[in-house]
Amino acid sequence: MSEGTRVLVLNAGSSSVKYQLIDMLDGTRLASGLVERIGESGGRLVHTPRSGLKRESLQVFPGHDAALKAVAEELAADGVGLDSPELAAIGHRVVHGGKRFTVPTLITDEVLTEIRRLIPVAPLHNPANITGIEVARDLRPDLPQVAVFDTAFHASMPEYAARYAIDRAVADEHRVRRYGFHGTSHQYVSRATAALLGKDPAEVNVIVLHLGNGASASAVSGGVCVDTSMGLTPLEGLVMGTRSGDVDAGVVFHLHRVGGMSIDEIDDLLNRRSGLLGLCGDNDMREIMRRAEEGDADARLAFDTYIHRLRKYIGGYYAVLGRVDAIAFTAGVGENAAPVRAAATAGLAELGIAVDAELNSIRSGEARVISPEYARVTVAVVPTDEELEIAQQTFALVHSAV
């Protein structure tokens, strides 16, 4: 077992690789970066060393192997290469772990085979995650590689929250149930919110609102997830940038039978041409708020629909938890869009929920309370750090053996 203290976190997408090298002694980012447009003619690598002075290169990356080799070269140029004895492990984000993988898992051939078996329920994500794992294993076959699953934190949901009310035999045969996603973010933010309150996570009930281009909510009771908005796939739940969120399943049948659309066309519609984009032609919340402010009716409808769904989940999870100590906004929209936070919590004073306008308007990269002192429920902005969460879970696993 390596005595190193560094963990390389890899998040491999279909045409991109995000990475961070973190020293677990103090959480220092030694390097971070992004390779994008893999497999295309205009590839791009942006590398940020500890100094903060970014380096950018434009080149062709035929595949993930070329991309990760380029990452290795950038790290080596900073003196923190993949061959460093200080590197303890590589932690991989894997989107779907199914029912089997509910904790960080040391990657073996058997584990990789099982992740492949889950591709039908995560066709957009697991194949890319697998590719990243395979290339990293080729680069450092001697190093522990750990999979940290987006679905794992939500595996604690009670069966009545995870089940869909369809024929049980059919559901079990095809592994149809609610898994949830963004789990590393929800886990990190719920724990960080408890720390902000000066309490143990076991004492706190939190509604976490992860609002980015993809968006999800969770109800966390005493550090344990008891419900979350995403389901079998990341399509269910809140209105998102390009995803519809909750929709009557009958819409699919209607579009197929009456609209003449194929299943693939409907899949594309609901995942890539719906949500904010479908409502107003834009999926950037900043642009939508600007347009709405200028009187654009489509943008106003998109914003109001987004907020309406968000408020429904806040109220629903308040009922699920029974007692709410905090509501935490996180991710790109949650951390930066003050009007979204204000609108989502407006008129909820009877539930003990309020936002202080002045506190809400402050822009900061730090976790902060934005509710007035008198509010029974603390409303907070808590920046997420999924990479640090993955690194911590990876490091804990590889050093757990006595």
Secondary structure, 3 states (H helix, E strand, C coil): CCCCCEEEEEEECCCEEEEEEEECCCCEEEEEEEEECCCCCCCEEEEEECCCCCEEEECCCCCHHHHHHHHHHHHHHCCCCCCCCCEEEEEEEECCCCCCCCCCEECCHHHHHHHHHCHHHCCCCHHHHHHHHHHHHHHCCCCCEEEEECCHHHHHCCHHHHCCCCCHHHHHHCCCCCCCCCHHHHHHHHHHHHHHCCCCHHHCEEEEEEECCCEEEEEEECCEEEEECCCCCCCCCCCCCCCCCCCCCHHHHHHHHCCCCCHHHHHHHHHHCCHHHHHHCCCCHHHHHHHHHCCCHHHHHHHHHHHHHHHHHHHHHHHHHCCCCEEEEEHHHHHHCHHHHHHHHCCCHHHCCCCCHHHHHCCCCCCEECCCCCCCCEEEECCCCHHHHHHHHHHHHHCCCC
